[in-house]
Amino acid sequence: MNRPFHGSPARVDDPASGPWMGLDRVGLGERFVQWGYNPVHAGPVLRSLLTRGALMEPDGSARWPQGLRERLEEGLAAEEAEVIHRAEAPDGTVKLLLRFPDGATVESVLMPDYRSDRAAGCLSSQVGCAMGCDFCATAQSFFRRNLTVVEILHQFLALRREAVALGRRLQTVVFMGMGEPLLNLTAVLGAVRRIGDNALGGLGWRQITVSTVGIVPGIESLDHSGLNVNLAVSLHAPDEETRRQLLPMARHFPVGDILAAADRFQSRRPQPVVIQYCLLDGVNDSPAHAEGLARLFRDRGMHVNLLRYNPTGIGLRGIAYRPSPEPVVEVFGEILRRSGVVAHVRRSRGQGIDAACGQLRRTAG
Ligand code: SF4
């Protein structure tokens, strides 16, 4: 794989001296022993954090020993991600701009479900992005650095708290915010292992989706991780020529190689891989494109999500993309479904506050 796609290496969260929030149950138990406390409290501490987004001490005999809570809070305060901007769209979508101690900022989004007690979260994996997808606002803020496990967890906790305040439960998370998650896989997997720890009241693996623009070695590494998370692949075109116009990284990973890696991933899991396809007026939305897509997916058992484009202004190549008109979207979907492909048109959320797919930036929008 070529060097430009590696980004900077993930900062490893040191189990001996790094932030306590980056530790798993065993690591936190060891930290408690170092601090002179019983390691048995590690599980309840992490459970309260992962389920409520805050340190909630139990009553009665299960109370934490004197001084433990203060010590934990001290550690949290030193690492805390500050929410410096919050915007709420008319559809209830909430966008948070978080700032980390070094001044780096990322956006995270909470999307209310149609069920009144649930919500989905969208997490960022990098500060900016090096992939340069032409229709994406994040691409315009370029790549600054990878996020750490702790920084990804801070986003998760901020969304948990936001959901609790709105009377909803954070039910699913997707790594579809800023950045390419598979180029920061060490940190993303570290966060996923904590978020997906069912014993701590976190989400299950199946409630977590990792999305990629098609980094083949990353898909293979995620596959070999053995984690039963969902995989989403942003394809956006069935042919190399159109894809390379939209996604500069496409010249490194042909569609055939991406789908072969996705086939292997899917063959080891019960759930289908999801293909993301953003429909752009006059670019990738012709019947010929739909037929090409149908040929790729009619026998693969993968699901295709047709996404409405959320305008982000002029792209890096100087093109102002437009969303495909409604009748074109209908015809496109119909061609796929007639060929036996499971295809859904996805609603766009949070447009009024630039919180929709492809609209996230490093500053408040
Ligand atoms: S669409 Fe995703 S991978 Fe592409 S530039 Fe935007 S954030 Fe990066």
Residues whose N, C-alpha, C, O or C-beta is under 5 A from the ligand:
A	BS01	SF4	C129 M131 G132 C133 C136 T138 A139 G177 M178 G179 E180 V213
